[in-house]
Amino acid sequence: MSQAQNVKLPDLSHYWVPFTANRQFKTMPRLFKAAKGNYYTSMDDRQILDGTAGLWCVPAGHGREAIATAVGKQLLTLDYAPAFQTSHPLAFEAASRLADYMPAGLDRIFFTNSGSESADTALKIALAYHRVCGNPLRNKLIGRERGYHGVNFGGISVGGIAGNRKAFGNALSGVDHIRHPLDIATNAFTKGVPEDGGIALANEFEQRIMTLHDPSTIAALIVEPMQGSAGVIVPPAGYLKRLREICTKHGILLIFDEVITGFGRLGTKWGADYFDVIPDIITCAKGLSNGVVPMGAVAVKREIYDAFMQKSPQGAIELLHGYTYSAIPIACAAAIATLDIFAVEKLEDRAAGLSDYFEQATHSLKGLPMVKDIRNIGLVAGTEFEAKAGAFAFAVYLKCYELGLHVRYTGDIIAISPPLTIEKHEIDRIFNTLADAIKYVASQGEAGLNPNNYLKNEQQWALHQQATI
């Protein structure tokens, strides 16, 4: 590894890094300077295997020339067109292509710039839909414990992660939550979808939430088919189908947040396809543009869109909502090029073909120190450790980085979600490295939980930078 003086860091003082302990990070900066295929290049020219597809958002691997070429060409052709009252052809082409990729019937597309914006857009569409249909009392939204729907006020309101909400006040009113489906006591170390408990858990939605609120006042239920950011929570068999039945029975819109589960992650185009459950609305982002340009989308059933078109006053704006960068030309170019790659390379089928091998590799970690549970589905896995307030998982994350692997840590959980272009030998490397990191951190006792005992070179770089400023 390089010495401190051989690595020139940028000025770290001005950038407020999101979802990061900034003071700690800036003492041992983990910076990438390039990426290609399934690997990042670190500041000291090491190849770091990407075990997380960026932030779940690079399913086709890094540095795809077709996407870069499409974006570059579009920049020189039409860099921007006003998103309100005018548009451009590529927006309609991107919408058509995405509609074709969606489950049957969800073929009306509203473009956003992120998963957070997609979640808030979906919630607003749901509320506005009931109002335009003459049901303004349907104004309550139901989320789920440990759900993650981005960081805008709507998303954190229906989201069920307390840490994402407690610093920001009350957020939206008229929101409630159902239980999350994780049951480690019953389903620990399940391979794939747990068999038991799904129907009973879904029935709680009707038995408890419905009784408390009256179903005629509930606008929508929003859930992730698989809860990713909270640590890879896989729903039991029958759970989502039963939620669909309950929502249909009571006239409640069912929203699937597929920002993580879309674009092949589960070995199908969508989580809706994997679980054979069609919601009324799907939100997406991340893989839509392979992480190259910020872009998200909301797909709604045609009858929802038609209600706005048919019931709004003639000449009125049907939905008073949108973003300056909705369907920006370069994002549309990136999305179309990404969908082309999926069509040619059949990345969903590739993920499905690797899922059994990935599952076996994932569960090879069973029996290692501190490992409390392992969960997997498609090409995503979560390893949960005995509770240490995140310290053990963070130390494992740092050790993995030292060993040339990038993983995602969240609370006491390490999540793995590699690009769908991953090879079997790279899957082996991911889980062998993760196993080595777990064993190392556990062997160090309390010292192993101290982040200052990792990434010594990165610490030297930071000190050297401070000395030369």
N, C-alpha and C positions, 0 to 999 in steps of 0.2 A: 504493500500500500504506500501511497505517496506521503512524503513528509509535509508538515504544515506549510512551509514556505513555498512548496510547489503547487499549492492549490490557492487560486485567487477567488475569494468569495465576493459576492455583491454586498452592498451596504444593506445589512439586515434590519436596520432600525425603523424603516418607514412602513414596511408591509405588515399588516395585522393578519396573521395566518388563521384561516377559519377552522373551527372545531379542533383546535390545537392549543396545548399549553405553551404559549409563545415564549415565556421566559426560559422554560426548559429547552424548547426546540432550538432557540438561538444560541444555546451553549453547546449544542451538538447538531448542527444543521444537516439534514438529510436531503440533499439536493440532486436532482437528476438533470443532466444536460442534453441527453439524446435518448431516442428509443427506436427500436426496429424489431419487427416480429413479436416475439414473446419476451423481449428483454429491454430493460432500461440500461443506460450508461450513467454511472454515478460521476460525481465531480472528480474522483481520482481514477477514472477510466475503468472501473470494474463493471462487469456485466451482472446486473441484478435481474434474476428471473421474476417476471411479473406474475405473482400468484393471485392477483385480485382484478385483473383486467382494468387497471387504473383504479377508479372508484366504481367498479361494476360496469364500466361504460365503453370498453374497447373490445367488444366480442370478436372482431375480425383481426385483431393484432395491430401492432403499431406500424406507422410509416407506410400506409397503403398508398401507393403511387396513384392509383386510379382516383381516389378521393382527393388527394392533394392537387392533381391535375384539374379535376372538375372545379374545385374551389378557386384555384388560381385563374383558370379561364373565365370563370364567372365574375371574379373581381375586375377583370379588364373589360368585361362586356356590360354588366349592370351591377354596380356595387350596392346600390340601395334604391328601393322604390317605396314611396309612402305606403304604410300599411292600412291607413284609413281612407276610404273613398276611392282609392286606386289600388292596383295590385300589379302583378306581372305573371307571365305564363308559367314560369317554373313553380310558382306556388300551387297552381292547380294541377300541374303534373305530379308534384310531390304528394299532394293530397290523394290523387287517384292511385298512385303507386302504394301509398300506405293503406288506403282503403282496401285494395286488393290483397294486402298482406294480413289484414285484420280477420277475426272470425266473422262468419257470415252475418250480415245485417248491421254491423257497426261500420258504416261506410260514409259517415259525415264527420269531417275532420276539422278541428280548431287548433291552430298552431300556437305554441307558446315557446318559451326559451329555456325551460328547465322542468324537472320533476316537481319542484315546489310550485311553480306557476301552473303546471298541469293539474295538480291536486286542487288548488284554489279555484281554478277555472271549472273543474268538474263539479265542485260544491256549489258554485254560483249557478251553473247551468241547471243543476238539480233543483235548487230553490226557485229559480226563475221559471223552470218548466211547470212546476205545480201551480205557481201563481198565474202563468199565462193560460193554464188549463182551468182556472177558476177555483183552485184549492189553496188559497193563501195561508190557511192554518197548517198546512204541511210545511213547517219551518224548522223542524228539529233535525239534527244530524247525529248519526251514531258512528263512532269509531270503535277501536279495539285496543285493549291494553297492550302495551309494547309495540303498537303500530307506529310506523314512521311514514309520514306523508309530506316530507319537506319541512321547511323552516319559516314559511310565511304564516301569517296569523291564522288563516283557515287550517293549514296543515298541522300546525302545532296544537290547535284546538281539538281536532279529531284524532290526532296522534296520541299515543299512549305512553310516551316516554317522559317521565316527570322532569328530568334534567333539562329537557329542551323547552320547558314551559315556565319553570319556577321563577326565572329572573324577569319575566315579561308581563306580569300581571295576569288578568283574568281571561284574556283573549276573547273568543266568541262565546256568547251565551247560547243556551238551547242546544248544548252538546252533551251526549252521554257516551258510555263505553261498555262493550261487552268483554267477557273474559278472553284472554289469549288461550290458544290451544296447547301450550307446552305443558306436559305432564311427565317430568323426569322420573318421578316415583314409579310410574307405570310403564313408561316407554323409553327409558334410558337405553342408549346404544342401539336403537332401532335403525335398521337399514332401510332407507327410503321412507315411504308413507306409513305411519303407525296404523294398525288395524282397528284399535278399540277407542271408543269414547267420542267419536265424531258426531253422531246423531244426537246423543244426549247433550253435548256441549252446545250444538247449534240450537237445540230446542230451548235452551236457556234464554236465547234472544227473544223468543216469543213469550215464554212463560214469565220472565222477569222484566225485561225492558219494555215489552209491549204493555204489560199490566201497569207499569209505572207511568208511562207516557200517553197511552192510547195510540194505537197504530195509525189513526187518521191524522195525527199531528207529525208523523215522522216523514221527512222528505227522502232521506237516503241513508244507506249503510255503506261505508267505505272500508274495504279490507285489502290487504296484500294477499294474493294466493299463497305465497310463502313469505313469511316475515323475514326480510334480509338484514336490515340495519340493526335490529334488536338481537341478532345472533342466530340466524338460520332456524326459524321455527316452522316446522313442516306440519301442515294440518292433518288430522286423522282422516281415514277413509270415510267418505260420505258427508263430511262436515260442510264443505262448500256447496254441494248439491242441496243439502237441507236448508242452508241459508237462502239459496236461490228460491226454493219452494216457499219459504216463509215470506220473503220479500214480494214474490208474485202474488201470493194470497192476500196480502195487506196493501198492495199498491205502492210499495216502497221501491225506489230505484236502488239497484245494486251496482256499486262502483268497484271495479278492480283496479287497484294501483299496481300497474305492471312495469313500473320504472326499472325494477331489478329483474323481474321474471320474464319480461318480454325479450324478443330477439334471441331466441335459442337457448337461453340459460338453462332451462329444464329439459332440453332435448326436443322441444316443440317450439312453434313460433311464439306462443303465449302460454301463460299459466292456465288461461281459460281452456286452451286446447288440451293441455296435460290432464286437467281434472274434469274435462268434458262438461264445463259449466259456462254458459254464456251470460255475462253481466249486461247491464243496460249501458254502461259507460266504461271505457278503459282509458287510463292515463298512461302515458309513456314518455320517455326521454332517453338519456344515456346512450344506449346502443343505436338509437335512431340515426345518429350521425357519426357513429363509432367514436364519440368523444371529441371529434375534431372541431366542431363549431357548436356552441350552446344551442340546443333545440329540444323542444318537447311538443307533445300533441295530446289532444283529447279526442277520442273517437266515440261517437254516440250512435245509438240505433236511429234508423231513419225516421221512425215515428216521433222521436223526441225532436229532431230537427224540424220535421213537418209541422209539429204543433206550433212552434215559434212562427213559421212562415204563414200558417193558415189563420192563426188566432190573433196575431199582432195587427194593430191598425195599419191600413194601407199607407205606404210611404214612410212608416216609422222604422227606426233602427230596432231590429228584433232582439238583439242582445247588446246591451250597453257595456261592452267589455272588450279588451284587447290590449296589445302591447306594441310599442314603437317598433320592436324587432320581430313581431310575429311574421313568420315565413320570409325572413330576410333572404335575399337571393343566394348568398353563399351557403346558408344553412340548408336551403332546398337542394342545392347542387350536391352538398355532402350527403344528404339523406338519400337522394336518388342513386348516387354512386355506391353508398353502403348497401342499399337494397339490391343493387345489381350484383354485388359481391355475394350476398346471401343467396341470390337466385342461382348463380353460377357454381358456387362452391358448396351449396347445400349445408351450411354450417349447423343448422338445427339437427340434421341427420348425423352429422359428424359428432355433435355433442351427445346425441342419443347413443351412438355407437361406442363412445368412450365411457359412458356413465357407469357401467358395471365395473370396469377396471378402476375408475376413479373411486367408486364406492369401496372396493376391496382395499385400495391404498389408504383411504380415509380411516377405515376401521382398524387398520394395522396399528393405530395409535392407542387402541384400547389396552389398558393395563399399565400405561406409563404413569409416572408420578403426577399427582394432582389432577389427572383427567377424570372429570365427573360425568361427562356425557359427550357423545358424538352424534351429530345429526347430518343427514345428507339427502340431496335430491338433485337429479341431473348433474350438472357440473358446478355444484356449490356444496360446501360443507362447513359445519361449525363445530369446533372443539371447545367445550366449556370446561373450565377448571374449577376446583374448589374455591370458594369465595375468598378473595384477597383484596377486595376493593379495586380490582383491575391491575394491581401491582404485578402479579405474576404474569398475566397476559401481556402487559406492556413490556416486561423484561424479555419474554419470549419473542415478542415482535422485534425488539432491538437486537437480540441475538440472531434472529433469522436474517436481519439486514446485514449484520456482520458477516454472516455465512453466505451472502449473495442471493437472498430470497426476500421479496417484498410480500408481506401478508397484511391483513387488516385486523386490528384489534378493536374490540368494543366491549367495555366492561370486563368481565372475566372470560371473554370468548375470543378465540381466533377464528376468523372466517377466511375461507379459501374460495376463490371464484375466478379461475384463470381464463385467459382468452380462449375462445372456442377453437382456435388454431393450435392448441397445446398438443404436444406429442406424448406418447406413453412414457418415454424415458424422462421427460420433463415432469410428468406427474410423479414418477418415482422420486425424482430429485426434490420436488416440493415436500413430499411427506417424509422422506428420509431426513431432510434438513430440519423440518419442523420437529421431528422426533429427537434429533440431536440437540436442538435448542431447548426443548422441554426438559430433557435429561440434564443438560448443563445447568439451567437455571435452578432446577430442583436440587442439584448436588451442592449448590453454593449456599444453601440455607438463607438466612436473612440478608446476607450480602448479595445474594442473587437478585433480590428485589430492588436494589439500589440502581437506578438508571445511570448514575455516574460511573458505574463499573463497566459500561459498554461504550462502544464507538469512541475509543480513545483518540483516534486520528481526527474525527470530527470535532472533538473537544479542543484538540491542538489547533485546528484551523481557526476556530472561533477565537481562541486566545491570541493567536498570531495576528488575526485581523484587528483585534482591539489594540494590540501593541503598536500597530503600524498606522492607525487612524490619527 
